[in-house]
Amino acid sequence: METITVEEQPLSIIYQDAQDTFPNECCGFLYGNENEGRRITEAVPVINSKEGDQRRRFEISPFDYMKAEQYALANNLTLLGVYHSHPNHPAIASEHDLAKALPYFSYIIVSVMEGEIADIKSWRLQDDNTAFDEEKVNIHIKKV
Amino acid sequence: MAKIIIPTPLRKFTNNESTFETKGATINEAVAELVETHANLEKHLLDDDKNIRSFIRIYLGEEDVNLLEEKGDTKVVDSDVISIVPAIAGGC
């Protein structure tokens, strides 16, 4: 199983966004590097642009994606994936997630049950695009 | 030369290059030069009729090319930045 390391600060941003947006789905971009394995150093929330019921769906506007790649280039980061929440559902990648998934990206999913963070998992599309592989989420807490 | 930003998920088809310098005089010429240089990219960007796939958007600067009057025939100048934008969506 591949591992994705998430630093403490982006993790807290993801959790806060997931709770603040409940009962709707939140979404955002994951930036970082792959110097020693995949590492998320920054998470940036973005508006869920899905029209209709946002409790079960999310969408990121093309304009926001365009800005996200420009931001990564300007800040010497790599856009490594997106996160979103599953309100009152498990952190398991769904058929809807699979239908729109892109190769290479990490898809971090946070399960929020009745407003509380319940679970976090990360998924990466298999090479043949037919299913996800789970990635082990390693949470990195800085020692002071 | 104008610059095309390659989205991260497609960089495995461009030898991990994040950008591509193009001499193309229009959007269509720029994209054609890109897929000519990186042939494996073609099926991910273009359909069988060589049109941009429906789930891919092309931006010229901050403008969606689909919304520009001349669309793919819009002229490109040296300082332009062209972005290839995949669709991002999902849900539980």
gemmi code that builds the backbone of each chain (N, CA, C; Angstrom):
import gemmi

chains = {
    "A": [
        ("MET", (0.846, -1.198, 0.000), (0.000, 0.000, 0.000), (0.886, 1.255, 0.000)),
        ("GLU", (0.578, 2.198, -0.914), (1.314, 3.467, -0.934), (0.972, 4.264, 0.330)),
        ("THR", (1.875, 5.153, 0.695), (1.623, 6.004, 1.859), (1.551, 7.455, 1.430)),
        ("ILE", (0.633, 8.197, 2.018), (0.585, 9.633, 1.825), (0.721, 10.282, 3.196)),
        ("THR", (1.716, 11.148, 3.314), (1.930, 11.845, 4.582), (1.224, 13.194, 4.525)),
        ("VAL", (0.468, 13.484, 5.543), (-0.245, 14.768, 5.619), (0.265, 15.515, 6.845)),
        ("GLU", (0.773, 16.704, 6.643), (1.261, 17.485, 7.777), (0.083, 17.989, 8.612)),
        ("GLU", (0.408, 18.382, 9.824), (-0.627, 18.734, 10.803), (-1.482, 19.921, 10.345)),
        ("GLN", (-0.814, 20.952, 9.805), (-1.569, 22.162, 9.440), (-2.589, 21.909, 8.321)),
        ("PRO", (-2.167, 21.307, 7.196), (-3.190, 21.011, 6.185), (-4.285, 20.082, 6.701)),
        ("LEU", (-3.904, 19.151, 7.577), (-4.923, 18.232, 8.116), (-5.981, 19.011, 8.902)),
        ("SER", (-5.532, 19.976, 9.700), (-6.506, 20.737, 10.499), (-7.390, 21.602, 9.604)),
        ("ILE", (-6.830, 22.078, 8.488), (-7.631, 22.862, 7.537), (-8.704, 21.968, 6.897)),
        ("ILE", (-8.316, 20.755, 6.531), (-9.270, 19.811, 5.919), (-10.394, 19.491, 6.910)),
        ("TYR", (-10.023, 19.174, 8.152), (-11.028, 18.814, 9.159), (-11.973, 19.987, 9.441)),
        ("GLN", (-11.390, 21.186, 9.551), (-12.214, 22.368, 9.839), (-13.198, 22.625, 8.708)),
        ("ASP", (-12.701, 22.512, 7.465), (-13.561, 22.731, 6.302), (-14.693, 21.698, 6.271)),
        ("ALA", (-14.346, 20.445, 6.584), (-15.351, 19.369, 6.560), (-16.443, 19.617, 7.595)),
        ("GLN", (-16.046, 20.091, 8.762), (-17.028, 20.364, 9.826), (-17.844, 21.607, 9.528)),
        ("ASP", (-17.162, 22.658, 9.053), (-17.855, 23.918, 8.755), (-18.884, 23.746, 7.639)),
        ("THR", (-18.585, 22.867, 6.697), (-19.437, 22.723, 5.521), (-20.575, 21.724, 5.741)),
        ("PHE", (-20.436, 20.863, 6.763), (-21.472, 19.875, 7.076), (-22.832, 20.568, 7.217)),
        ("PRO", (-23.941, 20.045, 6.675), (-24.109, 18.707, 6.107), (-23.793, 18.622, 4.618)),
        ("ASN", (-23.204, 19.676, 4.053), (-22.806, 19.602, 2.643), (-21.388, 19.055, 2.511)),
        ("GLU", (-21.026, 18.709, 1.298), (-19.674, 18.240, 1.028), (-18.753, 19.440, 0.842)),
        ("CYS", (-17.579, 19.375, 1.466), (-16.552, 20.389, 1.215), (-15.588, 19.821, 0.177)),
        ("CYS", (-14.716, 20.682, -0.335), (-13.678, 20.211, -1.254), (-12.532, 21.211, -1.264)),
        ("GLY", (-11.376, 20.742, -1.696), (-10.221, 21.631, -1.740), (-9.035, 20.944, -2.401)),
        ("PHE", (-7.977, 21.712, -2.550), (-6.778, 21.222, -3.235), (-5.707, 20.790, -2.242)),
        ("LEU", (-4.908, 19.827, -2.656), (-3.795, 19.308, -1.847), (-2.487, 19.583, -2.585)),
        ("TYR", (-1.605, 20.309, -1.923), (-0.303, 20.639, -2.525), (0.810, 20.015, -1.687)),
        ("GLY", (1.942, 19.784, -2.322), (3.073, 19.267, -1.572), (4.205, 18.883, -2.483)),
        ("ASN", (4.920, 17.818, -2.079), (6.065, 17.379, -2.868), (6.164, 15.857, -2.803)),
        ("GLU", (7.052, 15.325, -3.624), (7.278, 13.876, -3.624), (8.768, 13.589, -3.477)),
        ("ASN", (9.434, 14.427, -2.686), (10.875, 14.258, -2.496), (11.197, 12.937, -1.805)),
        ("GLU", (10.448, 12.631, -0.748), (10.614, 11.348, -0.032), (9.229, 10.762, 0.178)),
        ("GLY", (8.637, 10.288, -0.895), (7.251, 9.833, -0.828), (6.319, 11.024, -0.949)),
        ("ARG", (5.053, 10.737, -1.111), (4.072, 11.821, -1.314), (3.757, 12.496, 0.021)),
        ("ARG", (3.904, 13.820, 0.039), (3.741, 14.557, 1.287), (2.882, 15.799, 1.037)),
        ("ILE", (1.815, 15.946, 1.789), (0.934, 17.110, 1.653), (1.348, 18.169, 2.670)),
        ("THR", (1.757, 19.313, 2.160), (2.218, 20.391, 3.035), (1.221, 21.539, 3.108)),
        ("GLU", (0.254, 21.537, 2.207), (-0.691, 22.647, 2.175), (-2.038, 22.148, 1.634)),
        ("ALA", (-3.122, 22.568, 2.295), (-4.476, 22.277, 1.804), (-5.205, 23.605, 1.665)),
        ("VAL", (-5.879, 23.788, 0.556), (-6.588, 25.046, 0.307), (-8.052, 24.741, -0.031)),
        ("PRO", (-8.981, 25.135, 0.852), (-10.406, 24.928, 0.564), (-10.835, 25.699, -0.681)),
        ("VAL", (-11.806, 25.132, -1.383), (-12.340, 25.798, -2.569), (-13.857, 25.606, -2.542)),
        ("ILE", (-14.561, 26.499, -3.225), (-16.023, 26.438, -3.215), (-16.512, 25.180, -3.927)),
        ("ASN", (-17.461, 24.501, -3.316), (-18.155, 23.401, -3.985), (-19.108, 24.030, -4.996)),
        ("SER", (-18.793, 23.872, -6.279), (-19.570, 24.568, -7.313), (-20.688, 23.699, -7.884)),
        ("LYS", (-20.927, 22.545, -7.250), (-21.978, 21.660, -7.737), (-23.352, 22.326, -7.596)),
        ("GLU", (-24.096, 22.376, -8.693), (-25.456, 22.910, -8.622), (-26.373, 21.801, -8.126)),
        ("GLY", (-27.275, 22.146, -7.235), (-28.185, 21.133, -6.697), (-27.743, 20.677, -5.325)),
        ("ASP", (-27.982, 19.400, -5.024), (-27.767, 18.877, -3.679), (-26.280, 18.671, -3.386)),
        ("GLN", (-25.719, 19.533, -2.552), (-24.296, 19.415, -2.210), (-24.065, 18.489, -1.022)),
        ("ARG", (-25.114, 17.858, -0.514), (-24.922, 16.904, 0.584), (-24.345, 15.593, 0.069)),
        ("ARG", (-24.495, 15.346, -1.244), (-24.023, 14.070, -1.803), (-23.047, 14.259, -2.967)),
        ("ARG", (-22.801, 15.498, -3.380), (-21.946, 15.709, -4.551), (-21.051, 16.933, -4.351)),
        ("PHE", (-19.886, 16.894, -5.006), (-19.062, 18.107, -5.072), (-18.526, 18.257, -6.486)),
        ("GLU", (-18.177, 19.478, -6.803), (-17.574, 19.786, -8.097), (-16.678, 20.999, -7.898)),
        ("ILE", (-15.541, 20.994, -8.578), (-14.635, 22.143, -8.521), (-14.667, 22.823, -9.879)),
        ("SER", (-14.835, 24.135, -9.882), (-14.989, 24.835, -11.159), (-13.672, 24.814, -11.935)),
        ("PRO", (-13.762, 24.781, -13.268), (-12.527, 24.804, -14.081), (-11.673, 26.033, -13.783)),
        ("PHE", (-12.317, 27.148, -13.499), (-11.563, 28.374, -13.191), (-10.710, 28.157, -11.939)),
        ("ASP", (-11.304, 27.557, -10.907), (-10.548, 27.317, -9.671), (-9.414, 26.322, -9.907)),
        ("TYR", (-9.647, 25.324, -10.755), (-8.577, 24.377, -11.043), (-7.425, 25.069, -11.768)),
        ("MET", (-7.784, 25.909, -12.752), (-6.757, 26.646, -13.504), (-5.894, 27.473, -12.542)),
        ("LYS", (-6.543, 28.153, -11.590), (-5.807, 28.973, -10.625), (-4.935, 28.088, -9.716)),
        ("ALA", (-5.428, 26.899, -9.396), (-4.694, 26.007, -8.494), (-3.378, 25.542, -9.110)),
        ("GLU", (-3.389, 25.200, -10.402), (-2.143, 24.774, -11.054), (-1.172, 25.961, -11.153)),
        ("GLN", (-1.706, 27.153, -11.416), (-0.844, 28.342, -11.475), (-0.223, 28.618, -10.105)),
        ("TYR", (-1.030, 28.447, -9.046), (-0.543, 28.659, -7.682), (0.595, 27.688, -7.370)),
        ("ALA", (0.415, 26.429, -7.765), (1.442, 25.420, -7.504), (2.755, 25.792, -8.192)),
        ("LEU", (2.657, 26.179, -9.456), (3.865, 26.546, -10.200), (4.565, 27.744, -9.561)),
        ("ALA", (3.772, 28.740, -9.183), (4.339, 29.979, -8.632), (4.996, 29.741, -7.275)),
        ("ASN", (4.568, 28.703, -6.567), (5.071, 28.466, -5.210), (5.943, 27.213, -5.106)),
        ("ASN", (6.403, 26.729, -6.264), (7.284, 25.563, -6.297), (6.687, 24.361, -5.555)),
        ("LEU", (5.383, 24.185, -5.730), (4.671, 23.051, -5.146), (4.131, 22.188, -6.285)),
        ("THR", (3.646, 21.022, -5.935), (2.949, 20.183, -6.916), (1.516, 19.981, -6.440)),
        ("LEU", (0.577, 20.154, -7.351), (-0.822, 19.837, -7.041), (-0.924, 18.313, -7.052)),
        ("LEU", (-1.132, 17.734, -5.873), (-1.056, 16.270, -5.741), (-2.410, 15.613, -5.598)),
        ("GLY", (-3.473, 16.418, -5.497), (-4.787, 15.803, -5.386), (-5.819, 16.763, -4.856)),
        ("VAL", (-6.972, 16.181, -4.515), (-8.059, 16.984, -3.938), (-8.613, 16.229, -2.731)),
        ("TYR", (-9.190, 16.991, -1.819), (-9.900, 16.348, -0.714), (-11.375, 16.713, -0.820)),
        ("HIS", (-12.216, 15.870, -0.255), (-13.623, 16.229, -0.093), (-14.196, 15.436, 1.065)),
        ("SER", (-15.379, 15.817, 1.513), (-15.985, 15.144, 2.656), (-17.151, 14.276, 2.205)),
        ("HIS", (-17.442, 13.263, 3.011), (-18.641, 12.438, 2.838), (-19.506, 12.627, 4.090)),
        ("PRO", (-20.451, 13.570, 4.032), (-21.299, 13.808, 5.212), (-22.205, 12.600, 5.491)),
        ("ASN", (-22.124, 12.099, 6.735), (-22.921, 10.937, 7.169), (-22.744, 9.719, 6.274)),
        ("HIS", (-21.564, 9.618, 5.690), (-21.198, 8.440, 4.896), (-19.742, 8.086, 5.221)),
        ("PRO", (-19.376, 6.828, 5.005), (-17.989, 6.437, 5.294), (-16.991, 7.068, 4.316)),
        ("ALA", (-15.715, 7.036, 4.690), (-14.658, 7.661, 3.872), (-14.210, 6.737, 2.746)),
        ("ILE", (-15.159, 6.036, 2.182), (-14.882, 5.080, 1.107), (-15.182, 5.760, -0.230)),
        ("ALA", (-14.246, 5.649, -1.167), (-14.462, 6.240, -2.492), (-15.672, 5.588, -3.161)),
        ("SER", (-16.554, 6.416, -3.699), (-17.820, 5.925, -4.252), (-17.726, 5.734, -5.768)),
        ("GLU", (-18.808, 5.226, -6.338), (-18.880, 5.121, -7.800), (-18.801, 6.499, -8.449)),
        ("HIS", (-19.389, 7.501, -7.801), (-19.330, 8.866, -8.342), (-17.894, 9.393, -8.312)),
        ("ASP", (-17.174, 9.036, -7.249), (-15.761, 9.434, -7.175), (-14.964, 8.758, -8.288)),
        ("LEU", (-15.241, 7.463, -8.490), (-14.497, 6.698, -9.497), (-14.777, 7.227, -10.906)),
        ("ALA", (-16.033, 7.592, -11.157), (-16.421, 8.018, -12.508), (-15.658, 9.266, -12.955)),
        ("LYS", (-15.278, 10.105, -12.003), (-14.624, 11.375, -12.356), (-13.151, 11.399, -11.963)),
        ("ALA", (-12.636, 10.285, -11.480), (-11.275, 10.298, -10.937), (-10.217, 10.455, -12.023)),
        ("LEU", (-9.153, 11.129, -11.657), (-8.013, 11.318, -12.553), (-6.854, 10.459, -12.072)),
        ("PRO", (-6.021, 9.983, -13.016), (-4.857, 9.222, -12.581), (-3.896, 10.099, -11.783)),
        ("TYR", (-3.085, 9.448, -10.993), (-1.982, 10.085, -10.279), (-2.418, 10.848, -9.029)),
        ("PHE", (-3.579, 11.489, -9.078), (-4.041, 12.292, -7.945), (-4.342, 11.425, -6.725)),
        ("SER", (-4.113, 12.002, -5.544), (-4.618, 11.424, -4.305), (-5.969, 12.054, -4.006)),
        ("TYR", (-6.922, 11.209, -3.655), (-8.259, 11.681, -3.275), (-8.457, 11.394, -1.787)),
        ("ILE", (-8.261, 12.433, -0.983), (-8.480, 12.282, 0.457), (-9.967, 12.498, 0.737)),
        ("ILE", (-10.571, 11.548, 1.445), (-11.988, 11.642, 1.802), (-12.113, 11.636, 3.324)),
        ("VAL", (-12.878, 12.592, 3.823), (-13.128, 12.689, 5.262), (-14.586, 12.343, 5.519)),
        ("SER", (-14.800, 11.394, 6.402), (-16.167, 11.057, 6.813), (-16.557, 11.964, 7.977)),
        ("VAL", (-17.704, 12.618, 7.843), (-18.215, 13.487, 8.916), (-19.571, 12.936, 9.334)),
        ("MET", (-19.634, 12.456, 10.577), (-20.887, 11.885, 11.071), (-21.531, 12.856, 12.054)),
        ("GLU", (-22.710, 13.344, 11.700), (-23.450, 14.306, 12.537), (-22.556, 15.468, 12.969)),
        ("GLY", (-21.733, 15.936, 12.033), (-20.918, 17.124, 12.279), (-19.557, 16.850, 12.889)),
        ("GLU", (-19.287, 15.599, 13.259), (-18.003, 15.264, 13.881), (-17.141, 14.442, 12.918)),
        ("ILE", (-15.834, 14.727, 12.907), (-14.913, 13.959, 12.055), (-14.890, 12.501, 12.531)),
        ("ALA", (-15.156, 11.588, 11.625), (-15.226, 10.174, 12.008), (-14.078, 9.359, 11.424)),
        ("ASP", (-13.568, 9.756, 10.256), (-12.544, 8.927, 9.608), (-11.901, 9.724, 8.477)),
        ("ILE", (-10.692, 9.327, 8.112), (-10.030, 9.902, 6.936), (-9.355, 8.762, 6.179)),
        ("LYS", (-9.533, 8.759, 4.871), (-8.864, 7.768, 4.031), (-8.400, 8.469, 2.761)),
        ("SER", (-7.449, 7.860, 2.082), (-6.969, 8.433, 0.822), (-6.964, 7.354, -0.253)),
        ("TRP", (-7.265, 7.759, -1.465), (-7.455, 6.817, -2.571), (-6.717, 7.309, -3.805)),
        ("ARG", (-6.180, 6.331, -4.546), (-5.513, 6.665, -5.810), (-6.007, 5.714, -6.896)),
        ("LEU", (-6.299, 6.264, -8.063), (-6.844, 5.473, -9.171), (-5.811, 4.454, -9.655)),
        ("GLN", (-6.258, 3.221, -9.894), (-5.369, 2.210, -10.458), (-5.021, 2.563, -11.910)),
        ("ASP", (-3.941, 1.981, -12.399), (-3.458, 2.327, -13.739), (-4.490, 2.065, -14.837)),
        ("ASP", (-5.342, 1.035, -14.638), (-6.330, 0.737, -15.678), (-7.639, 1.521, -15.482)),
        ("ASN", (-7.650, 2.438, -14.524), (-8.788, 3.353, -14.287), (-10.076, 2.659, -13.836)),
        ("THR", (-9.986, 1.384, -13.427), (-11.220, 0.657, -13.107), (-11.564, 0.675, -11.619)),
        ("ALA", (-10.607, 1.039, -10.772), (-10.849, 1.010, -9.323), (-9.802, 1.866, -8.625)),
        ("PHE", (-10.069, 2.121, -7.338), (-9.102, 2.845, -6.515), (-8.275, 1.866, -5.690)),
        ("ASP", (-7.048, 2.271, -5.387), (-6.265, 1.635, -4.332), (-6.270, 2.576, -3.133)),
        ("GLU", (-6.377, 2.007, -1.940), (-6.293, 2.857, -0.755), (-4.836, 3.187, -0.463)),
        ("GLU", (-4.596, 4.422, -0.029), (-3.264, 4.827, 0.417), (-3.287, 4.940, 1.942)),
        ("LYS", (-2.203, 4.547, 2.559), (-2.121, 4.695, 4.014), (-1.895, 6.174, 4.343)),
        ("VAL", (-2.749, 6.738, 5.179), (-2.604, 8.145, 5.569), (-1.722, 8.220, 6.808)),
        ("ASN", (-0.568, 8.840, 6.626), (0.379, 9.013, 7.728), (0.318, 10.476, 8.181)),
        ("ILE", (-0.092, 10.694, 9.403), (-0.232, 12.075, 9.884), (1.064, 12.501, 10.558)),
        ("HIS", (1.651, 13.578, 10.035), (2.947, 14.029, 10.547), (2.739, 15.197, 11.511)),
        ("ILE", (3.085, 14.965, 12.757), (2.974, 16.032, 13.763), (4.374, 16.529, 14.072)),
        ("LYS", (4.559, 17.845, 13.896), (5.883, 18.435, 14.131), (6.229, 18.384, 15.616)),
        ("LYS", (7.450, 17.949, 15.899), (7.898, 17.949, 17.302), (8.423, 19.343, 17.644)),
        ("VAL", (8.090, 19.840, 18.841), (8.583, 21.178, 19.235), (9.610, 21.033, 20.348)),
    ],
    "B": [
        ("MET", (7.743, 32.723, -26.651), (6.772, 31.670, -26.947), (5.731, 31.590, -25.836)),
        ("ALA", (4.522, 31.245, -26.219), (3.475, 31.048, -25.209), (3.767, 29.771, -24.414)),
        ("LYS", (3.167, 29.700, -23.237), (3.430, 28.568, -22.345), (2.130, 27.812, -22.072)),
        ("ILE", (2.188, 26.484, -22.152), (1.034, 25.658, -21.785), (1.336, 25.005, -20.433)),
        ("ILE", (0.424, 25.166, -19.475), (0.582, 24.488, -18.184), (-0.086, 23.108, -18.273)),
        ("ILE", (0.714, 22.079, -18.003), (0.205, 20.702, -18.047), (-0.338, 20.352, -16.654)),
        ("PRO", (-1.579, 19.905, -16.547), (-2.084, 19.534, -15.220), (-1.340, 18.325, -14.670)),
        ("THR", (-1.154, 18.275, -13.365), (-0.350, 17.206, -12.754), (-0.736, 15.811, -13.240)),
        ("PRO", (-2.035, 15.446, -13.320), (-2.367, 14.065, -13.700), (-1.912, 13.678, -15.105)),
        ("LEU", (-1.591, 14.650, -15.944), (-1.175, 14.325, -17.327), (0.337, 14.429, -17.535)),
        ("ARG", (1.061, 14.749, -16.477), (2.499, 14.971, -16.655), (3.285, 13.699, -16.924)),
        ("LYS", (2.668, 12.552, -16.615), (3.405, 11.324, -16.935), (3.506, 11.134, -18.449)),
        ("PHE", (2.708, 11.898, -19.200), (2.773, 11.828, -20.667), (3.669, 12.913, -21.252)),
        ("THR", (4.234, 13.767, -20.389), (5.121, 14.837, -20.876), (6.495, 14.748, -20.195)),
        ("ASN", (6.907, 13.538, -19.863), (8.186, 13.329, -19.168), (8.279, 14.171, -17.899)),
        ("ASN", (7.150, 14.310, -17.218), (7.063, 15.070, -15.964), (7.288, 16.571, -16.136)),
        ("GLU", (7.276, 17.050, -17.364), (7.399, 18.493, -17.581), (6.085, 19.159, -17.178)),
        ("SER", (6.175, 20.235, -16.413), (4.966, 20.922, -15.951), (4.472, 21.964, -16.953)),
        ("THR", (5.381, 22.402, -17.824), (4.984, 23.394, -18.829), (5.559, 23.012, -20.184)),
        ("PHE", (4.967, 23.591, -21.228), (5.401, 23.318, -22.603), (5.416, 24.636, -23.355)),
        ("GLU", (6.561, 24.942, -23.942), (6.682, 26.176, -24.729), (6.181, 25.895, -26.135)),
        ("THR", (5.308, 26.768, -26.643), (4.725, 26.506, -27.959), (4.908, 27.688, -28.910)),
        ("LYS", (5.130, 27.334, -30.170), (5.234, 28.362, -31.219), (3.891, 28.547, -31.917)),
        ("GLY", (2.884, 27.775, -31.513), (1.569, 27.837, -32.150), (0.999, 29.254, -32.158)),
        ("ALA", (0.409, 29.641, -33.279), (-0.119, 31.010, -33.407), (-1.553, 31.112, -32.898)),
        ("THR", (-2.223, 29.961, -32.744), (-3.583, 29.933, -32.195), (-3.651, 28.842, -31.122)),
        ("ILE", (-4.766, 28.834, -30.398), (-4.955, 27.784, -29.385), (-4.868, 26.398, -30.029)),
        ("ASN", (-5.584, 26.211, -31.122), (-5.580, 24.891, -31.775), (-4.180, 24.484, -32.216)),
        ("GLU", (-3.430, 25.440, -32.752), (-2.060, 25.126, -33.197), (-1.179, 24.775, -31.999)),
        ("ALA", (-1.387, 25.481, -30.898), (-0.583, 25.225, -29.690), (-0.854, 23.814, -29.169)),
        ("VAL", (-2.144, 23.440, -29.107), (-2.502, 22.103, -28.613), (-1.983, 21.039, -29.587)),
        ("ALA", (-2.089, 21.322, -30.887), (-1.597, 20.363, -31.892), (-0.093, 20.149, -31.737)),
        ("GLU", (0.648, 21.221, -31.493), (2.098, 21.095, -31.311), (2.410, 20.273, -30.053)),
        ("LEU", (1.615, 20.504, -29.022), (1.823, 19.758, -27.772), (1.638, 18.255, -27.983)),
        ("VAL", (0.539, 17.871, -28.644), (0.276, 16.427, -28.799), (1.188, 15.800, -29.861)),
        ("GLU", (1.711, 16.638, -30.747), (2.689, 16.143, -31.713), (3.996, 15.800, -30.997)),
        ("THR", (4.354, 16.643, -30.032), (5.595, 16.429, -29.278), (5.432, 15.288, -28.280)),
        ("HIS", (4.269, 15.226, -27.645), (4.011, 14.197, -26.622), (2.810, 13.372, -27.084)),
        ("ALA", (3.079, 12.419, -27.951), (2.006, 11.695, -28.649), (1.060, 10.965, -27.691)),
        ("ASN", (1.599, 10.468, -26.557), (0.749, 9.716, -25.628), (-0.325, 10.583, -24.965)),
        ("LEU", (-0.146, 11.869, -25.084), (-1.112, 12.807, -24.491), (-2.388, 12.905, -25.329)),
        ("GLU", (-2.257, 12.578, -26.614), (-3.356, 12.866, -27.545), (-4.681, 12.249, -27.122)),
        ("LYS", (-4.673, 10.959, -26.778), (-5.962, 10.295, -26.481), (-6.602, 10.855, -25.213)),
        ("HIS", (-5.805, 11.493, -24.372), (-6.364, 12.077, -23.149), (-6.927, 13.479, -23.383)),
        ("LEU", (-6.460, 14.119, -24.426), (-6.895, 15.501, -24.706), (-7.899, 15.596, -25.844)),
        ("LEU", (-7.731, 14.735, -26.860), (-8.526, 14.878, -28.089), (-9.382, 13.648, -28.318)),
        ("ASP", (-10.577, 13.860, -28.903), (-11.421, 12.722, -29.272), (-11.028, 12.236, -30.673)),
        ("ASP", (-11.812, 11.282, -31.196), (-11.458, 10.681, -32.488), (-11.483, 11.696, -33.625)),
        ("ASP", (-12.266, 12.774, -33.447), (-12.341, 13.821, -34.475), (-11.334, 14.944, -34.236)),
        ("LYS", (-10.403, 14.693, -33.319), (-9.336, 15.665, -32.998), (-9.877, 16.926, -32.318)),
        ("ASN", (-11.060, 16.811, -31.738), (-11.589, 17.932, -30.951), (-11.222, 17.717, -29.481)),
        ("ILE", (-11.137, 18.827, -28.725), (-10.851, 18.729, -27.296), (-11.957, 17.917, -26.620)),
        ("ARG", (-11.585, 16.963, -25.793), (-12.579, 16.122, -25.120), (-13.504, 16.964, -24.244)),
        ("SER", (-14.739, 16.452, -24.065), (-15.770, 17.250, -23.406), (-15.437, 17.563, -21.947)),
        ("PHE", (-14.661, 16.700, -21.287), (-14.358, 16.934, -19.874), (-13.055, 17.700, -19.668)),
        ("ILE", (-12.495, 18.208, -20.769), (-11.285, 19.028, -20.675), (-11.636, 20.451, -21.110)),
        ("ARG", (-11.195, 21.416, -20.326), (-11.347, 22.814, -20.735), (-9.963, 23.398, -21.015)),
        ("ILE", (-9.934, 24.345, -21.924), (-8.698, 25.072, -22.207), (-8.916, 26.524, -21.806)),
        ("TYR", (-7.982, 27.049, -21.028), (-8.043, 28.451, -20.632), (-6.900, 29.208, -21.299)),
        ("LEU", (-7.203, 30.414, -21.762), (-6.174, 31.350, -22.234), (-6.113, 32.443, -21.193)),
        ("GLY", (-5.016, 32.472, -20.435), (-4.997, 33.356, -19.270), (-6.109, 32.940, -18.331)),
        ("GLU", (-7.030, 33.837, -18.033), (-8.128, 33.507, -17.119), (-9.455, 33.358, -17.849)),
        ("GLU", (-9.376, 33.174, -19.178), (-10.594, 33.061, -19.985), (-10.774, 31.628, -20.492)),
        ("ASP", (-11.984, 31.110, -20.327), (-12.340, 29.812, -20.898), (-12.425, 29.981, -22.419)),
        ("VAL", (-11.614, 29.237, -23.144), (-11.542, 29.406, -24.600), (-12.901, 29.153, -25.264)),
        ("ASN", (-13.699, 28.266, -24.667), (-15.041, 27.990, -25.208), (-15.918, 29.231, -25.239)),
        ("LEU", (-15.623, 30.181, -24.363), (-16.449, 31.385, -24.255), (-15.904, 32.537, -25.099)),
        ("LEU", (-14.739, 32.320, -25.720), (-14.170, 33.356, -26.589), (-14.784, 33.231, -27.983)),
        ("GLU", (-14.922, 34.376, -28.657), (-15.614, 34.402, -29.950), (-15.004, 33.426, -30.961)),
        ("GLU", (-13.675, 33.409, -31.002), (-13.004, 32.577, -32.015), (-12.598, 31.198, -31.489)),
        ("LYS", (-12.950, 30.932, -30.255), (-12.680, 29.621, -29.623), (-11.245, 29.145, -29.927)),
        ("GLY", (-11.112, 27.970, -30.507), (-9.776, 27.410, -30.746), (-8.946, 28.188, -31.753)),
        ("ASP", (-9.591, 29.039, -32.522), (-8.842, 29.853, -33.487), (-8.346, 31.163, -32.883)),
        ("THR", (-8.585, 31.350, -31.591), (-8.112, 32.565, -30.923), (-6.590, 32.651, -31.017)),
        ("LYS", (-6.111, 33.841, -31.361), (-4.670, 34.015, -31.533), (-3.949, 34.016, -30.185)),
        ("VAL", (-2.724, 33.531, -30.231), (-1.896, 33.417, -29.030), (-0.642, 34.263, -29.232)),
        ("VAL", (-0.265, 35.022, -28.213), (0.978, 35.791, -28.296), (1.986, 35.234, -27.283)),
        ("ASP", (3.244, 35.704, -27.426), (4.341, 35.099, -26.664), (4.129, 35.070, -25.161)),
        ("SER", (3.498, 36.097, -24.626), (3.379, 36.182, -23.168), (2.185, 35.381, -22.626)),
        ("ASP", (1.419, 34.750, -23.519), (0.203, 34.060, -23.073), (0.502, 32.780, -22.286)),
        ("VAL", (-0.393, 32.511, -21.339), (-0.346, 31.255, -20.594), (-1.626, 30.490, -20.910)),
        ("ILE", (-1.452, 29.261, -21.410), (-2.590, 28.398, -21.752), (-2.653, 27.292, -20.704)),
        ("SER", (-3.847, 27.040, -20.166), (-3.996, 25.990, -19.145), (-4.911, 24.889, -19.663)),
        ("ILE", (-4.514, 23.655, -19.393), (-5.363, 22.492, -19.685), (-6.032, 22.101, -18.376)),
        ("VAL", (-7.356, 22.072, -18.378), (-8.084, 21.928, -17.120), (-9.004, 20.696, -17.169)),
        ("PRO", (-8.691, 19.671, -16.351), (-9.576, 18.501, -16.291), (-10.757, 18.759, -15.359)),
        ("ALA", (-11.827, 17.986, -15.536), (-12.999, 18.114, -14.656), (-12.717, 17.429, -13.326)),
        ("ILE", (-13.137, 18.068, -12.238), (-12.972, 17.497, -10.897), (-14.338, 17.440, -10.235)),
        ("ALA", (-14.778, 16.234, -9.874), (-16.084, 16.086, -9.227), (-16.157, 14.722, -8.555)),
        ("GLY", (-17.195, 14.521, -7.773), (-17.411, 13.250, -7.108), (-18.487, 13.391, -6.054)),
        ("GLY", (-18.493, 12.473, -5.111), (-19.491, 12.548, -4.046), (-19.779, 11.188, -3.455)),
        ("CYS", (-20.548, 11.185, -2.369), (-20.757, 9.924, -1.654), (-22.053, 9.235, -2.091)),
    ],
}
model = gemmi.Model(1)
for chain_id, residues in chains.items():
    chain = gemmi.Chain(chain_id)
    for i, (resn, *xyz) in enumerate(residues, 1):
        res = gemmi.Residue()
        res.name, res.seqid = resn, gemmi.SeqId(i, " ")
        for name, pos in zip(("N", "CA", "C"), xyz):
            atom = gemmi.Atom()
            atom.name, atom.element = name, gemmi.Element(name[0])
            atom.pos, atom.b_iso = gemmi.Position(*pos), 0.0
            res.add_atom(atom)
        chain.add_residue(res)
    model.add_chain(chain)
structure = gemmi.Structure()
structure.add_model(model)
structure.setup_entities()
